């Protein structure tokens, strides 16, 4: 059996001013072709899919030319029509030219926003269906922050969504997709699916599955999968930073030729989420930045270190609010990783900046209103470091300032998730007592779940900027917040 493997993934922050362009997806290694597509995510979705699919002697996998993640990461807005049509057009042309196919596997995200395309993942599935025919099986893997509804599964046969945030189970969901796809191609699994939208919209920082009730929601899905053979449950938490019509929470249930059971499971999951709606939106404490830095100083004085100051609200990477308060309150022994400023990094590298040079520059800010103003930083260049990002090598300019502090200036938004991420850029975590990072929940993988941090403080600016917990401060055009809890008088059957 011949199975095509495609990848097109982006978590689009449509409120950012900078579009995600064709050039952003084009760099050494992207687009990938053939076997390079199959090797794109060895520890994630595609890696899991390929591992299991290759356990079947009669399966041939063919990598279809696909883009990697853009260089801007999640720090960019709408995908341009040119980028979407170019990559999807190339995929469809190759599928048509290289058939016939027994199946197609789509590694997608679920929160892609493309100009002129209401539901990009569903549109991709529709075009793939037209290219490979009505009998071939289409399976996909998703991030739980997808904004999906019933449209995707009108064209595809099955979907598998990561359950944990941080996302620990991408490889596992890829394995599941491969196993069930092979069964469906052989006719021993006949997908019956039900999708229910739940009118809850929540900021991503509140969706940490390490705490109740999000952990309860995940456990309930796992329990259904354990008690009912061949049942699979997806919980899309939703991604509110995409101004798209299918935003918000979504439940999907899939069974083997048992639509009544799929309906029962989906109804139960949706009602459980609705009953816990208040708790879902009050599961995580978020401090104003000024208060959070003050609490960090207290923790530093009392020895409750290491300390994490996680600025969850910075969607562009350019925000200076936290750095400004660190400077204003004189917080010491702090690694600020990172503030994004591509133009400044380019300028300093071109000028031959080197460790020991005096540094006096305006940093970050002004990418959008939520990033705040540029901030003057004075100090000395600590180091010029280079490490890997998911889109290749990246250089940071690191500046010593204040009392034992270092500011890392990166070209793009960086979520520091693991301590090894800092080590590869030349930092020993033992040299710092406070880590000021730009991350919503993923940082817990390397700073919390392993017991490293003694104090964790989530912070955000007091204003209703993009990225904060106050979604009613966003200028939605395609979404009516009053149709969602907690912003309207919403009923749910």
N, C-alpha and C positions, 0 to 999 in steps of 0.2 A: 504494500500500500504506500502511496506517495503522499506525503504531507508537506505543505508549504509552511514556512515559518517567517512571520513578519513582525516588525517592531516599529511602533510609532507612539511615543509617550511624551506627555508634557503635563505638568500641573500648572495651569495657566492662571496667573493673577491678572484678570482682565482690567482691574482698576489702575494698573501701572501704565505710565505714558509710553514706555518703550515697547513697541511691537517686537514679537519674536519672528525674525526674518529667515529667509532661505540661507543667508550667510551664517546666521547663528547655529544652524544645524550642519554646516559644512566645514569640516576640519579634518586633519589626518585621522583616518579610522571611521569617519562618518561622511557620507553614507557607507555602510558596510555591505559586502556582497558575499554570497555563497556561504562557505564555511565560517567566514568571519562573523556573519549574523548568528550562527549557531553558538559561537564562542563569546557573544557579547556580555552575557551575565552569568558567569560560571557559578556564582553563589546565590543567584536570584531566580526569577521566574523562568527565563529561557534555559538556564542551567539545569533546573529541575525537570523541565519538559524534555530537554535533549537526553538527559541521563536515563529517564524511564523509557522514552521512545526507542532508544538504542538497545534496550534489553530485548526487544522483539526483532527476531531475525528477518522478518518480512516487511519491516518498515524502512522506507527511504525518506530522509529529511532533506529538504531543499531550502536553503536560505534565500529569501527574496530580498533584493536590494532595499535597505531600510536605513533611515537616519538614526543616529544615536540621540542622547539627550542634548539639548542645546547648550552652548557654552555659558549662557546666562543662567543656567539652572532654573530655579523657580523665581528668579528675580527679573522676570520679563512678562509682558502683557500678551495681548491677542496674537495668535499665530496668523501671519498674513495669508491672504488668499493664494498668493504666489507660492508660498512655502507648502501649504496644504495640498494644493492641486499638483504641484511638481512631484512631491513624494508619492502621493496616492496614485497619480497618473502613471508613474514609473512602476509601482507595485502591480497595478492592474494590467499594464501592458505585458509585464513579465509573466504574470499568472496565465494570461491568455495565450502567450507564445509558448509556454513550457508545459501545458497540460497534457493529458488529463490529470486531475487531482482527486484523491479520495478524501482529503481534508485540508484545512488551513488553520493554523494556530496563530492567534493575534496576541502579541504582548503589548498591552496598552495600559493607560493609567486610569482613565475615567473622568478626569477633570480637565480635559483638553478644551480650550476655547479657540475657535478659528473664525475669522471674519467671514460672514456670509454663510456659515454652516451651523445650524442650531444645535445639532448633536453629532459632533465629529466622529466619535467611536461607532455610533450606530450607522452613520453614513459610510464609514470605512467598511463595516460589515455588509451593508447593502451592496456596495460595489464589488466586494469580494464574492458575495453570493452570485451576483450576475456573471462574474468571470469564471467561477468554478462549477456552477450548475446547482440544481435544486437538491440533488441527492448527496453531495459531499457534506462532510461534517465540519462545522466551524466552531471552534472552542477558543476561549480567551481567558486571560488572567488580568486582574484588576487590582489597583491600589484601593484601600477602603475609603479613601477620600474622593472617590469618584462621585460625580453627579449623574446618575443613570436612572432611567425609567424603563418601561416595557419595550421601548423602541429597539434597543440593541438585540434582545432575544426574539424579535420578529424576523430578524435576518440570520442570526446565529443560533446555534443549538444549545450551547452551554457556556457558563461563566463561572470562574472561581476567584474569589476575592480574599485577599489577606485579612486575617482576623485581628491581628495585634497592632498596637501603636505604642512603642516603636514597632516597625514592620519586621518581625522575626521570621515569618513563615512564607516568604515569597518563593523560596525553593520548593517547599512542600506543596504550595498551590500549583506550581508548574508541574510537579510530579503527578498530582491529581488530574490535571488537565490532560496530560499525555495518556494516562491509564484509562480514563473514561472515554477519551476520543477513540482509542484503539477498540475498546469494547463497542462503542457506537458504530464504528465503521464495520465491525464484524456482525453487528445486529444483536448483540447480547445486552446492550444498554440503550433504551429508548427514552430520551430525555422528556420529562414532563415538567414544565416550569411555571411558576406563579411569581409575579412581581407586585409589590404593594409599596406605594409612596406613603411615607409617614410625615405629616406636616410639622416637622421639627427642623429648625436650622440652628446650628451651633458653631461657635468659633473653634478652630482646630485645637487650640491650646487646652480646651476643656475635654478633649476626647481621649485622654490617656487611659489605656486599658489596664494599667497597673492599679487602678483604684475603682471602687464601686461608685456608681452602678454600671460604668462601661465594662468593667471586668465581669459583672453579672450578665450583661447582654451577650458578651462573647461566650461565657460558660453555657448560657442557655442554647446558643447555636451549636456548640460542641456536644451538648447533651442530646439534642435531636439527632445529630449525625451519629452518635454512639448507639442510640436506642433503635434507630430505623436503618436497616441495611440499605445501602445505595442512596441515602438521602444526603443532600449537600445544602448548606445554608450560607447565604451571603448577607452581610450587613454593610451597606454603604453608609458611612457616617455623614458624608456630604462634604463639600468644599465651598464655603461661603464666599471666597474671594474670586470666584468665577461668576460673572453676571450672565447666567445662562438659564433657559427655561426649566431645566430639569434639576435645579439645585435642590439640596436638602437630603434628608435621610431616605433610604430605600432598603427594602427587604426583598430578597429573592430566595425561593426554595426550589429545589430540583429533586425529582425522584425518578426511579426507573419505571416508566409507564404507569404511574399512579398519580394522576392529577388531583384526586381528592385528598390524598395524603399531603401533596405539595401545598394545597390550599390550606389545610389544617395547620401545617407548620408555619407558613407565611403569616396566617392570621394570628397565631399564638405569639410569634416574634414581634409583630407589629403592635399588638395590644400590650405586650410587656413593655416595649419601648415607650408607648404612649402613657402607660401608668406611671413610669419613672421619669417622665419628661422634666419635672422640676429638678430632680436630683441630677439628671444628666447635665443640666446647665449650671449646677452649683457644686461640682465635684472637685474643683481645683481653685486654690487661693492665688489671686494675682494682685501684686502690690503696685501702686504708683511708683515710678522710678525713684523719686526722691526718698520715699519711705523704704524702698527695697535696699538702696545703697546705705541708708542709715542702719538698717537691720544687719547688713553685711559688716559694717564697722563694729557693731556690738558683738557679732559672732566672732569677728577677728580678735577682738579684745578678750573674749572669754575662751578662746582656743577651740571653738567649734569649727575647725577647718579640716579639709578643704571646703571652700564655699563656691557655689555656682550662682551667678547672676545671669539668668536666662531671659534675654529680651525677645520674647516670643513674637512681638508685633512688627518687627522690621522685615517687610516683604521685599524691599529692594536691596538690602544690605548696606545702604548708604547712610542709615540713620545715625545721628550723633547724640541723641537724647541721653543715652546711658553714659557714653563717654564724657559728656559735659558734666553730668552729676558726679561721676567718679572724680573728675578734676575739682569740681566745686567743693566737695566734701573731703578731699584729700585722702581718698582711699588708697591704701598702699599694698605692695606685693601682689599686684593684679596683672593678669595677662588678659588683654582685650583682643579677642580673636573672633571676628575681625570687623573692621569697617571697610566697606568696599569703596573704591575710588579708582576706576580704570585709568582715567586721564592722568591722575597724579602718579600712579605706579609707572605708567608709560613714560612720563616726563622724567622721573627720577632715574629710571633704568637707562634712558637715552643719554642722560647727563653723566652717567658713570658713578652714581652714588655708591658709597662704600661705608662699611662699619667705621664709626668714629666721627663721621661728618656731622657738622651741626645741622639740626633740622628745625625749620621754622616755616610751616606751611599751613594753608587752610585745607582741611580734610573733610571728605564725605559731604553729606547733605545735598539738598537742592535737586535730587533726582525726582522727587515729588514732594508734596506738602508733608507727607508723613515722615520724610527723612530728616526734616528739620533744617536749620541753617548750617552752612559750612562752619567748621570749628577750628580756631587757631590752636595748633599744637606745637610746643617748643620742647626740644630735647636733642638727643643725638641718635644717629642711626645705629641701632643695636646689631642688625644683621640684614643681609639679603638672602632669603631662603627660597628654595624651590622644592615642590613636592607634586604628588599626583592628585588630580581631581578626576571625576568620572569622564571628563572630556579631554584629558591629556595633562601635560605639565602646566604648572601655574607658579608664578613668582609672587612672593610677598615681600614688602618693604616693612621692616620691623623697627619701631622707634622706642627708645628708652625715654621715660618722662616721669616726673614726680618722684615718689619714694619707692623705688624698686618695681615700677610699673613698666610694661611693654605693650605698645599698641601695634597690632598687625594690620597692615593695609593690604588688602587683596583687590584684584581687578573686579571680582564679582562676589555676589552673596555667597557666604560660606556658612554651612551649618556644621559646627564641630561636633561630631557624634561620638567618636572614640578618642581615647587618649593617644593612641598610635597616630592619629591624624596630626596631633601636635608634635609628636616625636619626629615624624618624617619631615617636618618643616624646621627641625633643629632645636626644639624646645624640650627640656626635661620638666614634666609636670611637678616634680618635687621642688622645683625652684620657685614655685608660686603658691600662694595660699588662697587666692581668689581667681576665679575664671569667669570673665564676662563674655558671654557668647550670644550668638543670634540663632536661637533654636526654639521650636515650640515644644516638642515632646521627644524627638529623636535623640537628644542629648542624654536622655536617661539610660540609653544603651551602654554608654561608656562612663557615665558619671554617677548613676544612681543604682541601677540593677546589679552592679558589681560591688556595691557598698563603698565606693570611693569617696563620695562627697558626704560630709557630715551636715552641711546646711545647704538647702536648695531654695532659692528665691526667684519666683517668676515675676517679671516686671514689665510694665508698659507705660507709655506717656499718659498724662491725664486727659489729653484731648481725644476726641472721637476720630482718630486717624485710621486710615487703612491698616488692617492687621490687628487692631485692638479687639476687645471683647464686645464693643458696642457697635453692632452691625448696623443699627439704625443711623449711624453717621456716614454710611456709604451711599453714593449716588447710584443706586440700582436703576436700570432702565428696563431690563427684561424680567425682573423679579418684583412681585408685590409682597413685601415683608408682612403685610397684614394677614396674609394667608398662611403664615407660619407661626407656631409657638416659638418664642414668647411674645411676639410683636402684634398679635391680633387675637380677637376672641374666636379661637379656632375650635371646631368640633371635629371629632374623629370617630367613625362608627365602630 
